Amino acid sequence: MRVVFTVLASASAALVIFVSSSSAHGELGRRAADAKGRYVVDLAGESEGAVRKAAGAFARLGLDVAGVDYRQRRVELILTGGTARSLEAKYHIRPLSVEGIVSAVDPRYHTPEQVAAKLKELADRYPRFAKVHEIGRTTEGRPILALEIATPDPVLKPAVLFDGMHHAREIMTPEIVLDIGEQLLQNAKEGSRVRFGPAAADLLSRVRVWIVPQVNPDGNNIVWTSDIWWRKNAWRKKGKVTGVDLNRNYPFQWGKCKGSSGSPGQDAFRGPSAGSEPETEAVFRLADRIRPIGYLTYHSFGELVLAPYGCQGQFTSENELLTRIGKALAESLPTDDGRSHYTYGLSWEVLYQNDGTSADHIFAQFGAPSYALEVNTSFQPSYSLREPTLQKHRVGWALFIETLLKNMLTVRVKDESGRPVKALVEFSHIVHKAGERAFMTDETGVFFKVLAPGQTLLRVTGPEGRRHEVSVTMNEEPQVIEITL
Ligand SMILES: [Zn+2]
């Protein structure tokens, strides 16, 4: 049987169409066998479970699973022509239609240099509210930049963290995260009410927002210059760039459950050691410093809201809270075709298992509701989708911040002379059994925690075993508990 494959030869050359058969070993065939492109595995007529099983099987084979479409029963893979051919015997696999193929990034999207310039421009334009921080440097020496957005007052406010582009080819994600900064700052400046709800100035009087629009500028540079399907960073092995999957490199449960790969050549390569990469370290060190009460990390694609944890069958002990907020977030986000909304779930429930991810790590360190958002339905969406995507996500992230604040408990611990106390904070319904970090008040004696509605027993333990217990009932109203130890 002769099968026609359409594959992408490289970012610069357009596309190559070749005919594959058992005798197709000519020059064209060989070259095309190395070239990466988008392929769809068609599972029409199969159950949703069968689609999930196939996606999991592809991930375990080390294949690059780009997305899963449950409605159309399709799994999209980024493959070389050769690998695609090897799957043919078992699956209905076809190259994505010609109109779905992009040979280079639309130049209107932000390059790494433009992302950096934009952050500096925002800080220059809104000096009272915004400050750029270099939180690290990549393997190739590019700065990893964060923007801190806050009103200039001395009140200690909880932080919320947003980041984008752990994965180099997910070009919509820095656009969304830059937009978060721009929206908050524009509206804080004008003090006007904005479409997505309360005035940003009001929002910023209650919260600090940190954005890291582009965690992986080295990888994105590769996407702009040589390989639009590049996913990893620019980590080198024996002088050659092979890359680490930054969203499999976080220390918490690193390499725990076959949710990543130990082979440098694979797209889900977890790196030589836990937290080895400068990009990953930049994010988790920043998180250690700001102790976020909530975290959204933007990825593409699949129109999903994914909650911790990523390993098969593993739930956090705050699954009720995560489900509640994650579902509301998913329901606030319509799909690009307008027919439905984003799907909520744990990664192993709706996609495939993963380990060493940023959302799992940040949840485990701070008990912060943390979600990976998979946006759009391709890595290289048409630029015309940018504006509608930013707009719908404004509703999502603003709702997220509002929900966090509404369900937040502030615990303030001091001693009899009024000095802040560094204390262990525990809740009866939260059991740390997977290596999560214990909750502690900071040097100002404060601990912020978002909790599900309902009753829990709060226990605070200070130096010399001094202890205080109090029952707390959360009812979608922020609460402050002052404790003297
Ligand atoms: Zn991603």
Boltz pocket constraint, residues with backbone or C-beta under 6 A from the ligand:
constraints:
  - pocket:
      binder: B
      contacts: [[A, 166], [A, 167], [A, 170], [A, 247], [A, 298], [A, 299], [A, 300]]
      max_distance: 6.0
